[in-house]
Amino acid sequence: MHRRTVFPIELLRVVAVVGANAIIGNLQQVVAVKTENFVCSTVFSPNESMVPMDTVLKQLVKVQISDIEDNPLEFTSIHFISDNSRLATVYDVIDGHEFDSDRKWQGNITINLRFMGEAHIRTELLNSLTNITKTCRDILKLTIIRKPRAIDYVFTGSVALLVSLLYIIFGAALDLTILRTLLRRPVGPTIGFLSQFLFMPLLSYGIGYLIFPNSVDMQLGLFFTGVSPSGGASNMWAVILGGNINLSILMTTLSNFAAFGMMPLWIFTLGSMIFARGNMRVPYENITMFAISLIVPLAIGLAIQKFSPRTTRILMRLLKPASSCLILFIVIFAIITNLYLFELFSWQIVLGGLLLPWLGYILAWLLAKLLHQNAVDSLTIAIETGIQNTGIAIFLLRFSLSPPQDDLTTVIPVSVAIMTPFPLLGIYLYKKFATRSFKDNLSVDINPSIQDASG
């Protein structure tokens, strides 16, 4: 009797389970079929925005779902997806029950803007029953830019002022007799011209093509750096390393005037292969102002040299420490001001920033030695060639590109500026160590001689 009772109950239980599974399976098939008919449209208002980084954006969104078979919304949720979470993120999730009777939802979402670049926000509908995701039509295009900061203006103004003061000291220290000799027999300046306006543009183009084959912006950043002639930092390093300051200043001045013709020549020939799709105008005004900013302080320094010998002697004693302090100031302040750019650094960017100046040093030094220049002039020519005017390069990039590409590509000249001093610092430390070792050895040799003489 007991066995007969259990058997029908177990049979009923099995039938119930099988039936339930069949019903659920059919329901899932129906929902899956209906999901295929999902039509979802999203309207972002506006659908394109330029916004500063490190801010929060409240974005108005309208979402509408239309489904001929009247798909139920209780299994549906809306997610807002960023194609680059490093730049922008959205955490809002809208449940299906928040839609009105017309299958519409309207409201604001919160977008956290983290870094510069271009990000796209799209809408996805997730069916929790079938775990099928559908992407809605239309996207929000975000152009995230950097906010202007007071520290940028402070940095630019302070560097301009300090460089002008330093060039007054340079003018007071110039030897006019040596300058006239260099101009009558301009072998060194000619070698420097070839190194600066032949080697560096070709190097920058080749390195950019090899290291950034799929990034036109980065190729442009490296090329613009390569065609920008040496700046005031080359004169400072020439002083610190015991180079020919007269040759250094003459090369810097001549190269900045030559840039009026050479920069457009390279930009509109070889450079056109990089940015054929871009519209770029050479900033003649900026180059003119830079050249004038060199000549005016130099003229003041020359006037001091002529009319106040006592002041000239004081300024000449300040030349080397002032150059060292200014280089340290520029490097430290530049790093602090552009800390945000370090997030963009990759091994390619570091390698590009290293190869351009270092190869420039080596090739220019080899050419100078090949043409029988002395050690001091060869070192000066190498310094003038390897050190590029990254300020001009940054200006060119920001002038020719729109945000945020203008800021993003400046990571290349910043990388070059950071990598440029390391070989020069190595030479400085080597000279210091060699001089100290020589003095120590000299004192060791002299002391026994003194003792022998006294004995």
C-alpha positions in Angstrom: 0.0 0.0 0.0 2.8 2.4 0.9 4.7 1.7 -2.3 1.6 2.2 -4.5 1.1 5.7 -2.9 4.6 6.9 -3.4 4.8 6.0 -7.0 2.0 8.3 -8.3 3.4 11.2 -6.2 6.9 10.8 -7.7 5.4 10.5 -11.1 3.5 13.7 -10.7 6.6 15.5 -9.4 8.6 14.4 -12.5 5.8 15.5 -14.8 5.6 18.9 -13.0 9.4 19.5 -13.3 9.4 18.6 -17.0 6.4 20.8 -17.7 7.9 23.8 -15.8 11.2 23.5 -17.7 9.3 23.4 -21.0 7.3 26.4 -20.1 10.4 28.4 -19.0 12.2 27.3 -22.2 9.4 28.5 -24.3 9.2 31.8 -22.4 12.9 32.3 -23.0 12.5 31.5 -26.7 9.7 34.0 -26.9 11.7 36.7 -25.1 14.7 36.0 -27.2 12.6 36.4 -30.3 11.2 39.6 -29.0 14.7 40.9 -28.1 15.7 40.6 -31.7 12.9 43.1 -32.4 14.2 45.6 -29.9 14.6 49.0 -31.4 16.3 51.5 -29.0 17.2 55.1 -29.8 19.1 57.5 -27.6 19.1 61.3 -27.9 21.9 63.1 -26.0 21.3 66.8 -25.6 23.7 68.0 -26.9 25.2 65.0 -28.7 28.7 66.5 -28.8 30.4 68.5 -26.0 33.8 70.0 -25.3 34.4 69.9 -21.6 37.4 70.3 -19.3 39.0 67.4 -17.6 38.8 66.8 -13.8 35.1 67.9 -13.8 31.7 66.3 -13.6 29.2 66.6 -16.4 25.4 66.4 -16.0 24.2 65.2 -19.3 20.5 65.2 -20.4 19.6 61.9 -22.1 16.4 60.8 -23.7 15.9 57.0 -24.3 13.1 55.4 -26.2 12.3 51.7 -26.8 9.9 50.6 -29.4 8.9 47.0 -29.9 6.1 45.7 -32.1 5.5 42.7 -29.9 5.4 44.8 -26.8 8.4 43.4 -25.1 8.2 43.5 -21.3 10.5 45.9 -19.5 10.8 44.2 -16.1 13.8 42.3 -17.4 15.4 45.3 -18.9 18.0 47.8 -17.6 19.9 50.6 -19.3 23.7 51.0 -19.0 25.8 53.9 -20.2 29.2 52.6 -21.5 32.3 54.7 -22.2 34.7 53.5 -24.9 37.6 54.8 -22.8 37.1 54.5 -19.1 40.5 56.2 -18.5 39.0 59.4 -19.9 35.4 59.3 -18.9 33.1 57.0 -16.8 29.4 56.7 -16.2 27.9 54.7 -13.3 24.2 55.4 -13.8 21.9 52.4 -14.4 18.3 52.8 -15.3 15.8 50.1 -14.5 13.0 49.2 -16.9 10.3 50.2 -14.4 11.5 53.8 -14.6 10.2 54.0 -18.2 6.8 55.7 -18.8 3.8 54.1 -20.5 5.2 55.2 -23.9 8.4 53.3 -23.3 10.4 56.5 -22.9 12.8 57.7 -20.3 14.3 61.1 -19.9 16.8 62.3 -17.3 20.3 63.3 -16.4 23.3 61.1 -16.1 26.6 61.9 -14.4 29.8 61.6 -16.4 33.1 61.8 -14.6 35.7 63.4 -16.9 39.2 62.1 -15.9 41.7 63.0 -18.6 42.2 64.7 -22.0 41.2 63.0 -25.2 38.1 61.9 -27.1 35.6 59.5 -25.5 32.2 58.2 -26.7 29.3 57.3 -24.5 26.8 54.8 -25.8 23.7 53.3 -24.4 23.1 49.5 -23.9 20.0 47.6 -23.0 20.5 44.4 -21.0 17.9 41.7 -20.8 18.5 40.0 -17.5 16.4 36.9 -18.5 18.3 36.0 -21.6 21.5 37.9 -20.8 21.4 39.6 -24.2 22.7 43.1 -24.7 21.5 45.5 -27.4 23.3 48.7 -28.3 21.1 51.7 -28.9 21.5 54.1 -31.8 23.4 57.4 -31.4 26.3 58.2 -29.2 27.6 61.1 -27.1 31.0 62.4 -28.4 33.0 64.1 -25.7 36.1 66.2 -26.4 37.9 66.5 -23.1 40.4 69.4 -22.9 42.7 70.9 -20.3 41.6 73.9 -18.3 43.8 77.0 -18.6 45.7 77.4 -15.3 47.4 80.3 -13.6 50.6 78.2 -13.2 51.0 78.0 -16.9 51.2 81.7 -17.3 53.5 82.1 -14.3 55.9 79.5 -15.7 55.9 81.1 -19.2 56.4 84.6 -17.8 59.1 83.7 -15.3 61.1 81.7 -17.8 60.9 84.6 -20.4 62.1 87.1 -17.8 64.9 85.0 -16.4 66.2 84.1 -19.9 66.2 87.8 -20.9 68.3 88.6 -17.8 70.7 85.7 -18.6 71.1 87.0 -22.2 72.1 90.4 -20.8 74.9 88.5 -19.0 75.8 86.7 -22.2 76.1 90.0 -24.0 78.4 91.4 -21.4 80.6 88.2 -21.7 80.9 88.2 -25.5 84.3 88.6 -27.0 83.7 90.8 -30.1 87.1 90.0 -31.6 86.4 86.2 -31.5 82.9 86.9 -33.1 84.5 88.8 -36.0 86.9 86.0 -36.6 84.0 83.4 -36.6 82.1 85.5 -39.1 85.1 85.9 -41.4 85.8 82.1 -41.4 82.4 80.6 -40.5 83.4 76.9 -40.6 81.8 76.1 -37.2 78.5 78.0 -37.9 78.3 76.2 -41.3 78.7 72.8 -39.7 76.1 73.8 -37.1 73.7 74.9 -39.8 74.0 71.6 -41.7 73.5 69.6 -38.4 70.6 71.6 -37.3 68.7 72.0 -40.5 69.6 68.7 -42.3 70.3 66.0 -39.7 67.7 66.9 -37.2 64.6 67.1 -39.5 65.6 63.9 -41.2 66.2 62.2 -37.9 62.9 63.3 -36.4 61.0 62.1 -39.5 62.7 58.7 -39.5 62.4 58.1 -35.8 58.8 59.1 -35.8 58.0 56.9 -38.7 59.7 53.9 -37.1 58.4 54.3 -33.5 54.9 55.7 -34.2 53.8 54.0 -37.5 50.1 54.3 -36.6 50.1 57.7 -34.9 50.2 60.7 -37.2 49.9 63.0 -34.2 53.0 61.7 -32.5 54.9 61.7 -35.8 54.0 65.4 -36.2 55.0 66.1 -32.6 58.5 64.6 -33.1 58.9 66.3 -36.6 58.0 69.7 -35.3 60.5 69.2 -32.5 63.2 68.2 -35.0 62.7 71.3 -37.2 62.8 73.7 -34.3 66.4 75.1 -33.9 68.3 75.4 -30.7 67.1 77.6 -27.9 68.7 79.4 -25.0 69.4 76.2 -23.1 72.2 75.4 -25.5 74.0 78.6 -24.5 73.7 77.7 -20.8 75.1 74.2 -21.3 77.9 75.6 -23.4 78.9 77.8 -20.5 78.5 74.9 -17.9 80.6 72.4 -20.0 83.3 74.9 -21.0 82.3 75.2 -24.6 82.8 78.2 -26.9 80.2 80.6 -25.7 80.8 83.0 -28.6 80.3 80.2 -31.2 77.2 79.0 -29.2 75.5 82.4 -29.2 76.4 83.1 -32.8 75.0 79.7 -33.9 71.8 80.2 -31.8 71.2 83.6 -33.3 71.9 82.5 -36.9 69.8 79.4 -36.6 66.8 81.3 -35.3 67.0 83.7 -38.3 67.5 80.8 -40.7 64.4 79.2 -39.3 62.3 81.7 -41.2 63.2 79.9 -44.4 64.2 76.4 -43.2 61.2 75.6 -41.1 58.6 76.3 -43.8 60.9 74.4 -46.3 60.8 71.3 -44.2 57.2 71.6 -43.0 55.8 72.0 -46.6 58.0 69.3 -48.1 58.8 66.3 -45.9 56.3 67.4 -43.3 53.5 67.5 -45.7 53.8 63.7 -45.9 52.8 63.5 -42.2 50.0 66.1 -42.0 48.7 66.2 -45.6 45.2 66.3 -44.2 45.9 69.2 -41.8 45.9 73.0 -42.3 49.0 74.5 -40.8 50.4 78.0 -40.9 54.0 78.7 -39.8 54.0 81.1 -36.8 56.3 83.7 -38.3 55.3 86.1 -35.5 56.4 83.8 -32.8 59.8 83.1 -34.5 60.3 86.9 -34.9 59.5 87.6 -31.2 61.9 84.8 -30.2 64.7 86.3 -32.4 64.1 89.8 -31.0 64.1 88.4 -27.4 67.6 87.2 -28.1 69.0 90.3 -29.7 67.6 93.0 -27.4 69.1 91.5 -24.1 72.4 90.8 -26.0 72.5 94.5 -27.1 71.9 95.6 -23.5 74.7 93.3 -22.4 77.1 94.7 -25.1 76.3 98.2 -24.0 77.1 97.4 -20.4 80.4 95.8 -21.6 81.3 99.0 -23.4 80.2 101.6 -20.8 80.6 99.9 -17.5 83.7 97.6 -17.2 83.1 97.1 -13.5 79.5 95.9 -13.9 80.8 93.6 -16.8 83.3 91.9 -14.4 80.5 91.3 -11.9 78.2 89.8 -14.6 80.9 87.6 -15.9 81.4 86.0 -12.5 77.6 85.4 -12.4 77.5 83.7 -15.8 78.1 80.1 -14.9 76.1 79.9 -11.6 73.2 81.8 -13.2 73.1 79.4 -16.2 73.1 76.4 -13.8 70.3 77.8 -11.6 68.2 78.7 -14.6 68.5 75.2 -16.1 67.5 73.7 -12.8 64.6 76.1 -12.4 63.3 75.3 -15.9 63.5 71.6 -15.5 61.9 71.4 -12.1 59.2 74.0 -12.8 58.4 72.3 -16.2 58.0 68.9 -14.6 55.7 70.4 -11.9 53.7 72.3 -14.5 53.2 69.4 -16.8 52.8 66.5 -14.4 49.6 65.5 -16.1 51.5 64.6 -19.3 53.3 61.8 -17.5 50.2 59.7 -17.6 50.7 59.6 -21.4 54.3 58.4 -21.3 55.0 55.1 -22.9 58.2 53.4 -23.9 57.8 54.7 -27.5 57.5 58.3 -26.2 60.5 57.9 -23.9 62.5 56.3 -26.7 61.6 59.0 -29.2 62.5 61.7 -26.7 65.8 60.0 -26.1 66.9 59.2 -29.7 66.3 62.6 -31.3 68.7 64.7 -29.1 71.2 61.9 -28.4 71.7 61.0 -32.0 71.9 64.7 -32.8 74.8 65.1 -30.4 76.7 62.1 -31.8 76.2 63.0 -35.5 77.1 66.7 -35.1 80.2 65.9 -33.0 81.4 63.3 -35.6 80.8 65.8 -38.5 82.7 68.5 -36.6 85.7 66.2 -35.8 85.7 65.0 -39.4 86.1 68.6 -40.5 89.0 69.1 -38.1 87.3 71.3 -35.5 89.0 71.4 -32.1 87.5 69.7 -29.1 85.8 72.8 -27.6 84.2 73.8 -30.9 83.1 70.2 -31.6 81.4 70.0 -28.2 79.7 73.3 -28.8 78.4 72.3 -32.2 77.1 69.0 -30.8 75.3 70.9 -27.9 73.8 73.4 -30.4 72.5 70.6 -32.6 71.1 68.2 -30.0 69.3 70.7 -28.0 66.0 71.7 -29.7 63.8 74.6 -29.0 60.9 72.6 -27.5 59.0 75.8 -26.8 58.7 76.6 -30.5 57.7 72.9 -31.1 54.9 73.2 -28.5 53.7 76.4 -30.0 53.6 74.9 -33.5 51.6 71.9 -32.2 49.1 74.0 -30.3 48.7 76.4 -33.2 48.1 73.8 -35.9 46.0 71.2 -33.9 42.7 71.6 -32.2 42.0 70.5 -28.6 42.7 68.0 -27.1 45.3 66.8 -29.8 47.3 70.1 -29.3 47.9 69.3 -25.6 48.3 65.5 -26.1 51.0 65.8 -28.8 53.0 68.1 -26.6 54.1 65.0 -24.7 56.7 64.5 -27.4 58.6 67.8 -27.0 58.2 67.5 -23.3 59.8 64.0 -23.5 62.6 65.4 -25.7 63.2 68.2 -23.2 63.4 65.7 -20.3 65.8 63.3 -22.1 68.1 66.1 -23.6 70.2 67.0 -20.5 71.2 63.5 -19.5 74.3 63.1 -21.8 75.3 66.7 -21.0 75.0 66.0 -17.3 77.1 62.9 -17.8 79.8 65.0 -19.5 79.7 67.5 -16.6 80.1 64.8 -14.0 82.9 63.2 -15.9 84.7 66.5 -16.2 84.3 67.1 -12.5 85.5 63.7 -11.6 88.4 63.8 -14.0 89.5 67.3 -12.7 89.3 66.1 -9.1 91.3 63.0 -9.9 93.9 65.0 -11.7 94.3 67.4 -8.8 94.5 64.5 -6.3 97.2 62.8 -8.4 99.1 66.1 -8.8 99.1 66.6 -5.1 100.4 63.1 -4.5 103.2 63.6 -7.0 104.2 67.0 -5.6 104.2 66.1 -1.9 107.0 63.5 -2.2 109.0 65.9 -4.3 108.7 68.6 -1.7 109.7 66.1 1.0 112.7 65.0 -1.0 113.7 68.6 -1.6 113.4 69.4 2.1 115.2 66.2 3.1 
